[in-house]
Amino acid sequence: MAVNSPIPVPSDLKAVAGIELGHAEAGVRKANRKDVLVMKLAETATVAGVFTKNRFCAAPVQICQANLAQLSAGKPIRALVINTGNANAGTGEEGLQRAKSVCAALAQQMGVEAQQILPFSTGVILEPLPADRIIAGLPQAIGNLKADNWFNAAESIMTTDTQPKAASRTLTIGGKQVVMTGISKGAGMIKPNMATMLGFLAFDAKLPQALLNQLVKDAADHSFNCITIDGDTSTNDSFILMATGAGELEITSADSEEYQQLAAAVTDLSQHLAHQIVRDGEGATKFIEVAVEDGKSVEECRQIAYSIGHSPLVKTAFFASDPNLGRILAAIGYAGIDDLDVSKINLWLDDVWVAKDGGRNPDYREEDGQRVMKKAEIVVRVKLARGAAKASIWTCDLSHDYVSINADYRS
């Protein structure tokens, strides 16, 4: 059960003009489950994405990057096709050809070119993609395309997720209404590297390609690039932003107040989707924010925050509600900041001042630390006394269930 994260209510997920979604049960890995999703985009849409930096990036990631690179050739992206159950990663040239065959089949049925399709896959690595099953499921997915199908879409991309992840926002910018809805998936093998495992966010404003390229990177850097569950970077990480252009608002400049408002809303929704992934981390029982302040740069603040957030010793202590907080100081110390003056480090758990000027706070009491550790949501705050920069990341604890889930993942 996800940590303080209720299942989205289907009626709360708003239709976004200019995009339709349809799902199918293709039996990619298991029978009788939604495992193929098609997103159809209006001709007015612009699309941008960020992807994993894993050198073993999956075949669909390679095709997405190539197809997005040719947008200047006047071939806008018209559809996305996503399958769960198989990652199509570590599959070589055959994997590329199988992914391309899915794109070609969808393109033919939609009357567009294969280069106008973006494919995505998630699931088991090093196994051949059952492209024939996915292709056989495309008519079903196309047949139930509709604008208010976001909840089914969120279910269709799940793997070890315990629940779908989705949310909407409606706002007014410059007197014009903007609707945005997004979905994401991921519960394990999550480490920030341009994105999360899979995330898709659409809004109905019109943006030029260059502006959307900037927005997707900025939004990812403040959301999906700020989460970690287990320190592993997936081969398939992708975050896609779609501006359908079917609404009334058109933005042409990053310097405009309208762009700033839109960017803030996109980032807020992206953060919400990213937090849902952490809250649904495999076996997670606690949602933890690690905030590092007073650093020389945002980069070093994140470096220390991730050192804490990735530590198995820290994460298991949180699972046990054991205030063995020297583990946090150790993680700060080995984060790789060579000139860090540890005699100036201060550490808090929520409102409890644990470490003062590099040592145990004389006023700290073990029972206060344990009181905080027993909570489902915790903030770890570190002050470095090195500057004015700050950064936060979000993570979860590491439980017995995490081991069980990943030990049995392929069964």
N, C-alpha and C positions, 0 to 999 in steps of 0.2 A: 504494500500500500504506500503510495507516494506521501511524502512528508508535508502535511498541511497544504495539500494541493487537490482540491475537489475536481472530479471529472467534469470537463466542459459540458455545458448545457447546449444541445444542438440548436435550439431556437435563439441562443445568444450569439451565434456565429453568423455574421452578416454577409449576405451576398455582395460581391464586388462586381460592379458592372464591367463587362469586358473579359470575364473569365468564367468558364464552366468546368465542372469537375465530374468525372465518371469513374466508377470502380468496377472491378471484376474479381471473381474467384477462379483463378487459373490453375490452381494446384502447383504453384512453383515449387514449393517444398512440402506443404501439407494441404490436405483436402479441406474443403468447407471453411475457408478463411479468406477474407479480403486480402489480396496480395498484389494486385495491379491497379495503378491509378493513372488516369489520363487527365491532363489539364489543357484545355483548349483556350487559346488567347485570341483576342480581337486583333485585326490588322493594325490597329493604332498602337499596340503595346510595344514597350521597350523592356528589355530583360538584361540583367547583369548578375554576376555571380562571383563568389570566392570559393576556393577549393583547398583540399588538403595539400600539405607539403610533403607528405609521405612519398618517397621515391617509388614505392610499389603502388602508386595510385591506380585505381581501378580503370578498366576499359571505358565505362561510361564517363568517368571524369575526364579522360583524355579526349573523348568525342565532344563533350560539352565545351571544353576549352577551345577546341578547334572550331566548332560551330559558332561560338560567341566571337571568335577572332575574325570571322568573315562577315560580320554584320555590316561593315562598310560597303560590302558588295551588293547591298540592297536586298538582302534576303532576311527579313525579320523573323524572329523566332515565333512560331505559330502554335507549338504544343510542347508539353513535357510528358514523358512517360516514365513511371516509377514502378519498380518491382521490389518486393521484400522476399526474404527467404534465400536469396543468393546474391552475393556481393559482386560477382564477375570480376574478381581481383586475383592477381597471380595466375591469370589464364592466357597470357601471351597474345599472339596474333589471332588465335582462334576466338578468344574472348572479344577482341575488337570486332571481328567479323560477325559474331553472334549479336552483339549490341547494335551494330549497323543494320543487321537484317530486321531487328525490331523497329528501328527508326524508319527504314524503308517501307515496312508494312504499314505502319501508322500513317506515314506521309501519303502513301497511295490511297488509303481509305479517306484521308482528309483533303486530298487534292492539292497537296503542297509538295515541296521538295524535302528530301531526307535531311539536308543541311539545316532545315528550319525546325527540326525536332531536337530536344535535349533529353537524353536518357539518364536515368539514375537507378542505382541498385543498392541494396543493403541486405546483409545476411552473412552466410558462411563464405569464407575466402578459400581459394584454391580448388573450387569445384566448377565444372562447366555450366554456363548459363543455359537453362532449358528454354531457349528462345522459341521453340515450336509451341510450348504451352502458353507463353506470354502472347505470342502472335494470335493463337487461337482464342485468347481471352479479350483481345482488343475490340471486337464487335460488341461484346457485352458492355465493356467500359464506355465505348462511344455511344451505345444505345441509351445509357442512363445519364448522359451529360446534362448537368443542370447547375445553375448558379448557386443554389443553397445546399450544396452537397459537401460542405467543409468537414462536418463531423465524420462522415463516412471516409472522406479523404484522409483524415488524421488516423483513423483506424487502419487504413489500407497500407500505411508505411511502417507500422509497428513491427519490432522484432521481439526483444526481451522486455520491452516496455510493459508496465502493468496497466497503463491507461493511455488513451489518446491525449495529445497535447495540442491545444488550439486556443485562439483568442481573437477578439475583434476590437477595433476602436473606431469611433465616429467623432469627427471634429469639424469645426468650421474655421477655414483659413481664408482671409480676404473676402469674407461674406459668402463663401462657397463651401458646400459640404464635401468632405472627403471621407470615404469609407475604406478601412483596411482590415484584412483578416490574414492570419498566418497559422501555419501548422509546423510542428517539428517532431522529430523522433530521436531517440537515443536514451540509453540507460547504462551502458558500459562501453569500454573502449573509447572514452571521451577524454581528449586533451586539446586545449585550444591551439589550433594551427590553421588560422584563417576562417575557421567555421566550426560547426558541430557536425554530427553525423549526417543529418539531413534537416534542412529548414527551408520553408517556402513562405514568402510573404508578398501579398499583392495589395495594391491600392489603386483607386480609379483616377488619380491625377495624371496629367501628362508631363513627362520630363524628357529632355533630350538624352541621348545615350551617354555622353560624357558626364553629365550631372548624376545620372543613375549609377554609373561606375564609381563615382566618388562616394555616393551615399551608401552603397552596399558595403564598401570597405570601412567607412566610418561606423556604420551601425554594427558590423561584425566585431570591430575592435573594442566596442564598449558593451558587448553582450556575449556572443558565442565565443569570443576570444578571451573571455574572463571566467571560464568555467573549467573545472576538472573533476573527474570522478576517480580515475585510476591511473592517470599519467600515460595511458596508451593513446596514440594518435591513429585513427582509423585510416584505412586505404580509400575510403569513399566520402570523406567529409565534404559537404556542399551546402552553401547557403545562397539561395536565389531570391532576388528582389525583382518584382514585376510591376511596372507602372502601366496600367492598361490603357490610359488615355481616353477612357470612355466617360469620365466625369467632366465637370465644368471647369475645374481648376487646371491652369497651365502655368508652369514655372520654368523660367529660362535662365535664371541667374542664381548662383550660390550665395551671392551677396544680399539677396532679397530677404525681407522679413518672412515672406511666405515660405521660402525654402527652409529657413531656420526652424519655423514651427513644424513643418512637415518632417524634417530630419529628427527633431526631438521626439515626435510621435512614433516614427519608425523605430528609433533606438529604444524607446520605452517598451514597445510591443516586442521587439527582438529580445530585450532583457527578460521580459516576462516568459517568453518561450524558452529561453536559455535556462532560466531558473526552474521551469517545469522539468527540464531534463535532469538537473541536479537533484531536485526533490524526488524524482523517480529513479535515482541511481540504483543500480542492481544491489539489492539488500539494504539500501540506505534506511536509517532510522532518524538521522539528524541532518538538518540543513545549516551549513556553516558559512558565514561571511568572514573572510580574512582581509582586514583593512590595514594597510601600511601607510603611515603618514610621516611627514617631515623628512622626506628623502631628498637626495640630490636631483633625481629624475624619476619620471613615471616608470621607466624601464627597470631601474633598480628596485623600486617599490614592488613591481610585479614579480621580479626575480625572487625577492624574499617571500612574497605572498605565496608563490607557487612552491617554493621549497617547503613551506609549512603545509600547504594543501596537498602536496604529493606524498608526504611522509607516511608510510604505513604505520609507524609507531605512533605518530600523532593521531591518525585516523582511527586506529584501534583503541586508543585511550578514550577518544570521544565516544566510540561505540559502547565501551564499558562504563561510561560516566566516571572515569577515574581521573582526578585532577593531577596526573603525572606530568606537570606542566614544564618540567625541565626539558621534555622532548621538544617543545616549541622553541625554547631558547637554543637548543642544539641545531634545529633546522634553520634558524636564523643564522647561526654561526657558520654553517657549511653551505650557505646559499651562493657563495662565490664573490662576495663584496670584500675585496682584499683589504681595503683601508677602513673597514667598519670599526668604529670605536664602541665596543660592547659595553663599556662603562657608562654609556649614555642611553642605553636601551631601556624603554619602559613598555610594559605589557599589561593589557587588561583582558579579562573575560567578561563581556557585557559591562556591568558597572563595577566589577571587582578588580582592584589594582593588585596584580599578582607580583610583578617584578618591577623594582624601582632602581634606576641608575645601575642596571646590569646585575643586580642581585635580588634576592627575595625581599619583597616589601615587608618591613617589620610588622606592619599592621595586617598583613594577609593571614587569613585563617582558612585552614583546609576545608572546613564545612561550607564556607562561602564559595570556594571553587567547585565543590561537589554540587552545591545548589544550582549553579549555572550549568554544569556539565549534564545534569539530568534533563535539561530542557530540550525540546525538539528543534528549536532555532537558537543559534548562538552566534555572537559576534566576537571574533578575536581581533583585538586592536593593538598594533605595534607602533610605537613612536621612535624614530631613529635619531632625531636631533641633528640632522645633516642639511636641511633645506626646507623648501616649501612644497615639494611634490608629494602626491599621494596617489594610491591606486587600490582598488578592491577586486578580489576574485571570490568566486562562490564554489563551494565544494560540499562533500558529504562525508559521513563516517564510513568505515570499512568493517563489515560484519561477517559472521559465519555464512550467511546466505549468499554473499558475493562469491565466495569460493564455490559453493554448491551450484549456483546458477552457471558459472563459467566452466565448471568441471563437467556439467551435463549439457552444455549448449548445443552439441550436435545430435543429441539423442532425441 
